[in-house]
Amino acid sequence: MLQSSFRHLAWKSWLRPWQKMDWALVVLPVVLTLLGGTAIRSAELNQGLTDWWQHLIIGGIGLVLALTIARWPYEALLRWHWLVYLVTNLSLIAVMVVGTSGLGAQRWINIAGFYVQPSEFAKIGLIITLAALLHHRPAASIPAIVQVLAVMCVPWVLIFLQPDLGTSLVFGAITLGMLYWANANPGWIILLISPIVSIVLFNLPLPSNLSLILWGLWVLAMGITGWLTIPLPLFGALGGVVINLISAGVGHLLWGLLKDYQKDRLILFLDPDKDPLGGGYHLIQSRIAIGAGELLGRGLNHGTQTQLNFIPEQHTDFIFSAIGEELGFIGGLGVLLLFWLVGLRLVMIAHTAKDNFGSLLAIGVFSMLMFQVVINISMTIGLAPVTGIPLPWMSYGRSALLTNFIAIGLVESVANHRRRRKY
């Protein structure tokens, strides 16, 4: 009896550093990683590749890192956030100097045979830096927002020049999500994204000048938004209109400079049958695979599109198509449910964090992960262009997998160091 009590106390003492962790947020990524490894193995079954076991090994390393980070008090990062920002930018500059190229971009650094993608880890660096800035100075004023955008622009430009459009979009999503959580006026956030919307509406291939009408209404709406939300109403209204007019003109000019294949890559998802053997091939085959899965799927390792390798790079960006074909609608819905639960836990931790810094860390990770989930799955079913954004924990990618687990470790540190509630 005494020996049993001693073992219980020893076990409880060993677990004490993780007592207040959100264990659901640990289990869910592990389940997604195991499911991803299974899908990768199926996608590569007839290719003689073994990326699936590397995926699981890196996932195990990531889990250890997450649990280790969870024990460490996250508040210490407040003193080191500028150092984190410096290292982030230096790593992105190093890619441009000594990086290796692949798939038309220079994104990786070879370290002892291990290809590291600094742009993935830069997401964590950006989240830490912006959380620290907004902790000290909430986004309730325009100067605070300008400061955040200026800090974000440096790594964003370095990533865009690689070029890595997908990661640069993730940076934008992280920044907007954290600004919203830090009390930025929603109208200001709309004004920030309005130039992109203006460019899209102005160049939409719609009949009877419908795109111009929609664009004109949007410009008018942004003028009204500026009038209602900017401290100087007249300046805000003029600024909202002028920025959208200029962005539409510049966007139209840049669009004309693009080659046809570059234009197709951005808009071909609207009609992939226009180039079924070229730019639309991925999208067509992915939709066929997901549709062939029907309700219950063809069965693991039995999907025709998956096993016959009709979809290039299926183990990375298009892993959801393998899930859709072999596990069907139910399997795809299950994956969405797992990601929804991850998002729910992240928001709950953000609400219960003991300070703004911890809350902003959780929301930054939430914005990063959920944006990638939405864009990747939309891409595989033909609702978004192919941007090269992986599906968290499921797509093969060692740097991305480690980044996602490190992000979870940071949020678990926030959860683990919350004040204990008393009743």
Summary of the structure (lengths in Angstrom):
residues: 423
radius of gyration: 23.1
end to end distance: 32.4
largest distance: 85.3
contacts: 1445
relative contact order: 0.15
helix: 73%
strand: 3%
